[in-house]
Amino acid sequence: MTSLPTPPLSVGRDRPPTVGFDLDMTLIDSRPGIHAAYRALSAETGVPIDADLAVTRLGPPLDEELAHWFPADRIAAMGDRYREIYPTHAIAPTLLMAGAREAVAAVRSLGGRVIVVTAKHEPNAKLHLAHLGVEPDAVVGRLWAEAKAEALREHGASVYVGDHTGDVRGARTAGALSVAVPTGPCGEEELRAAGADVVLPDLLAFPEWLRAYVAEPAADLA
């Protein structure tokens, strides 16, 4: 078996793991819902928004995307309005990513805890998870990149799984193992270059990897 990466110092292997997951394009394919929400905001404001383009660069905070379409003095108001209309347009069309349910179940099968740490507005993140029947132990929203380390440290996460280089930076800042999946806007090479410890093709590969990672004797990781 290929040697697994040496875990960061904060990763304990003498207790069940706490695993953090990003949300958009990691656990859920939110592109259809976000596309619909942007189209609704465009129709309401009369401002053209290329929703097809917007959904190719999911991950960073909402304000960064809105800055492509609105002047600086309108971004805060438009962000508030987007989050208000989001539940009406974005929850129903959104689906789970392949392997998401199995990935969560794999953590639970080891007696571990699952937390979701996302840049998305926390109430809307919770609506997605409830609609799709996923029940993490905690959901923390409105954190991006290095700021995600705050929640990862607070909850004692030893592994963080995400699809964006920002997720890699968040994991590394927290001293957690960065597990990346190229199911969002960032490809495998980009994720590796950002410092991901492990790159899996998708979440379907996560349960087997996690079982091997937890079972691997620490001496074999040196």
C-alpha positions, 0 to 999 in steps of 0.5 A, a space after each residue: 500500500 502507498 505510504 500515507 502522508 505524515 499527519 500534522 502534529 495536531 492530528 491525534 490517532 488515539 481517538 475517533 477523528 473529527 473531520 471537517 468538510 467544505 460545503 459547495 462542490 465538496 458535499 453538495 453540487 450547488 451550481 444549479 441553485 446558485 445559478 437560479 439565485 443569481 438569475 433571480 437577483 439579476 431579474 430583480 435588479 436589472 443588472 446583467 449577471 452571467 450566472 453560467 460564469 459565476 458558478 464556475 468559480 464557487 468557493 470564495 465569499 459572495 462579495 468577491 463574486 458580486 464585485 464583478 457585477 455591482 459597484 462597491 457601494 452596492 455590494 453589501 446590500 446586494 449580498 444581503 438581498 441574495 442571501 434573502 432570496 437564496 432559500 426560495 431559489 437555491 435549496 431545491 435544485 441542489 444535489 449531494 455530490 457523489 459519495 457525500 453521504 458515504 463520506 459522512 457515514 464513514 466518519 460516523 462508523 469510526 465513532 468520529 464527528 463531522 463538522 461543516 465549515 463553509 464560506 456560505 451564509 450559515 442559515 442557508 448552509 443548514 437549509 441545504 443539509 437539512 433538505 438533503 438529509 445530512 446531519 453534521 455535528 456542527 455547521 459553521 458559516 461565513 469563513 473562508 480560506 485561512 479563517 476556516 482554521 478558527 472553526 477547525 481548531 475550535 472543534 478539534 478537527 484533524 482532517 479537513 476535506 475541500 475542493 478549493 485551494 482556499 480549503 487547503 490553506 484553511 486546513 494547513 493553518 489549523 494544523 489539520 490534514 488537508 484532503 482535497 477533491 478536484 470536484 470544484 473549480 480547482 484541478 488536481 495539480 493546483 490543489 497539490 501545488 497549494 499544499 494538499 496532503 492528499 488528493 482524491 478523485 472524489 468523495 467516493 474514494 474517501 471512506 476507503 482512504 479514511 479507514 486506511 489512514 486511521 488503521 495505518 500504524 504511526 510508525 509506518 508514516 515516518 
